């Protein structure tokens, strides 16, 4: 244990420099003063060829350098997270498109229609008011069954829902009030 050894050597040297009575010598006092100036541990390390550890001021960053390094690391992490979020958003959009297509395939007969489109397919006349009422009923039925409603643009009505054929059959078969 070098620190304890250096400390013990300093005590012994000081004893022979000042307290050993007739064994005290001028040379011991001069060596003791020298050790007190540079430190016995540093002197021993120098004589043994050990490298002096760098001082805190030589190795430590200033507080501003440390803050700058931390800020730079945080900026890199933020950039990485933003890139990950963008990739996740793209993946979720692609997954959503796949789910919509899968839902289309998994619905009975694999077909979805708007209310007006289904009525035309069945050869039925339907008013705009009645189409709106049936659309609301079809939407409610889809929500109740956990079926997602796909929305498409229609030049006459704006956005309209596409409903599975089975839902529209049920909505059209109900007796109107």
N, C-alpha and C positions, 0 to 999 in steps of 0.2 A: 504494500500500500504506500505509494510514493508520497502522498501528502503527509501521512503520519511520520514517515521516515524523515522527510524534510523538516518537519516541526521538531522532532526529537533531536536532529542534528543541530538545529538552531539553539535549542535549550542547552545542549552540551557545550557548544561553542561559547555561548554567553556565560556559562558557568566558568569556563577556563579563562575567559577574558576579564571577568569582573569579580567572581565570587570564590575562586579556588585558593584564595590566600596566597601562599608562597609559590603556587604553581601558575599563577596569573602571569601572562607575558604581554609585552607590547605588541608582538606579532599577532597574538590571539585577539587583542582589542582592535587592531587594524583590520583583520579579517572579519571580525564581527561587525564593525562599521560598514565594511564593504557589502557584507551580506544584508545588513539592514537597509542599505541603499538599493540594491538590485533584487534582493530576495534570494534566500538560500536555494529555493527550489529552482529558480531560473538559472542560478549559477551551476547547480548540479546538472540540470538538463543541458546546458551549454557545454560543460566538460564532457558529458557522456554522448554528445552529438544528437540529442533529441531536438526536434524542431519545436520552436515556441508556438503554442497555439495562437491563432490570430485573435486579436482583440475584438470585442463586440462591435466597436466602431468600424473595424476593417471588414467584417463579414456581414453585419446587419444592414438591412435596407433602411433608408430613412422612412419616416411614417408616410410621407407623400408618395415615395416609390412603392411602398407596400400597398397603399390604397389604390394607386394606379394599376398595380399588378392584379389586385383583387377585382377592380372594376373591369379590366380587360378580360379576365377569366369569366366574370359574370356576363359580359357582353357576348362572349363566345358561346356560353351556355344558353343564353336567351336566343341567339341566332339559331342554334341547333334545335331548340324547342319549337321555334317558329317554323323551321323546315319540317320538323316532325308533325306539327299540327297541320301544315299544308298537305303533306302526304296523307295524313289520316283523313282529312276532309275529302281529298280526291278518292281515296279508297272507299270511304262511306258513300260517296255519290255513285261510284261504280257498283257497289254492293246494292244500293237502292234500286238502280236500274235492273240489276239481275233479279232482285226480289220481285219487282213489278212484272218482269217477263215470266218469272216462275209462277207468280200468282195467276197470270193470264193462262198459263198452261194447265195449272192445277184446278182451275174453276171448271164446273160442269160444262162439258162440250168445248171447253177452252176458249169461249168467246165472251167478250164484254161489249156492251152497247150503251149508247145514250138512251134516254127515255124516248126521244123523238125517233131515233134510229130504230129502236126495237119496235115501236108502234108501226113505223113504215114497213118494217120487215114482216110484221103480222098483218099488214093491209088494213090497219086501223087509222081512223081520223082522230087527231088529238089537238086540242086547243093549247095555246101557250099557257093559259092558266092551269089547265089540267096537267100539262107536262111538268109544271112547277110543283104541283101538289104531289104527283107520283114521284118526282125526283126527291122531294123531301122524305117521302115514305121509304124510298129505296135507300137513301142515305142513312136513315134511322135503322133500318133493318141490317144494313152492312155494319154499322157501328155495333149493334147488338150482337152480331155474329163474329165481330173482330176482323171483318174484311176491310182492307184499305181501299179507299175510293180513288181511282186514278182520275185526274182532271186534264181535260184537253181543251184547246181553243175551238170555238164554234163561231163562224162569221155572223150568224144570226143572233146568238144568245150570249156571246162572250165565252166564259169558261163554263163547261158542262161536265158532269160526272159520267164516268163509264162504270157500269154496274155489271156484275156477273149475270148471265142469262137466267140462272135459277132464281135470283133475287127479283129480276124484272117479271118473270112468270108469276111469282107469288104476288107482287104488287099489282099486276094487271088482272089477276084472277080474283082479287078481293072485291066485294060488292061495294060500289060507291054510295056515299050518303046522299 
